[in-house]
Amino acid sequence: MSDLAIIELISIDSTNNYAMHLIDANKAYHGLTVTAQTQTGGKGQRGKVWVDRHGESLLMSIILIPQCDIKNQFSFNAAISVAIANVLQKLAEVPAIYIKWPNDMIINDKKAGGILIENVLRGNKWTHCVAGIGINIKQEKFHVELPYATSLRMASGREFETQKVRNDIIESILSATASFKPKGNSLEHYNALLYKRGQQQQFSDSTGQWSATVLNVHDNGTLEVEMENGERALYHHGQVEWVWGS
């Protein structure tokens, strides 16, 4: 695919914010991508901050115009996550690339990146989806407070050209979303890559810390787990915290 539409910035508070401003100004279109070498206010899930070092991460937001109903949001998001995982698998050539619920990229049991999806609804119509993507590319080490972070360089021992990773991811997402069907197999592919599926994992919530077996994710985005007593439970993102190192 050629002639990708890319806005390249040196620094911005958040590429998602920039993309949202384009949508508000009616200057956005499908596939338009905003990238930056650094972000001063990068966004993570649930209000967390994405911290980067200048030029070491892929930081971008791709604007998509979904051709489906908002009720299919998670399956659509799953298609995006799988599209990114497939690119990382091909480029890094490492076997253990997974998606941690809901959409963190995991390589060798460490977080290499994440996705923050923001949607625009006008009336009852889902008009835009902004997929904010952060992938650690060139880092050789991380702060001691981030023991479960990694980069493509650290995971593979190889050098990567950020522009190629970016273009490959854009093309993969555009292809996956163009062929997306609400009754398709995007959720099946997502669950095939689900991190810790079939394994015990520690979680925490307002009741404390507990262990459960990760089973799968449903089309509404809920995580199904099996408790130690054999009972099954469903959790929406934000109801439970993932405990690393368990």
Secondary structure as GFF3:
##gff-version 3
##sequence-region A 1 246
A	DSSP	beta_strand	6	12	.	.	.	ID=ss1
A	DSSP	alpha_helix	15	24	.	.	.	ID=ss2
A	DSSP	beta_strand	33	39	.	.	.	ID=ss3
A	DSSP	beta_strand	42	43	.	.	.	ID=ss4
A	DSSP	three_ten_helix	45	47	.	.	.	ID=ss5
A	DSSP	beta_strand	49	50	.	.	.	ID=ss6
A	DSSP	beta_strand	57	64	.	.	.	ID=ss7
A	DSSP	three_ten_helix	70	72	.	.	.	ID=ss8
A	DSSP	alpha_helix	73	92	.	.	.	ID=ss9
A	DSSP	beta_strand	97	100	.	.	.	ID=ss10
A	DSSP	beta_strand	104	107	.	.	.	ID=ss11
A	DSSP	beta_strand	110	122	.	.	.	ID=ss12
A	DSSP	beta_strand	125	136	.	.	.	ID=ss13
A	DSSP	alpha_helix	152	156	.	.	.	ID=ss14
A	DSSP	alpha_helix	162	178	.	.	.	ID=ss15
A	DSSP	alpha_helix	186	192	.	.	.	ID=ss16
A	DSSP	beta_strand	200	205	.	.	.	ID=ss17
A	DSSP	beta_strand	208	217	.	.	.	ID=ss18
A	DSSP	beta_strand	223	227	.	.	.	ID=ss19
A	DSSP	beta_strand	232	235	.	.	.	ID=ss20
A	DSSP	beta_strand	241	242	.	.	.	ID=ss21
###
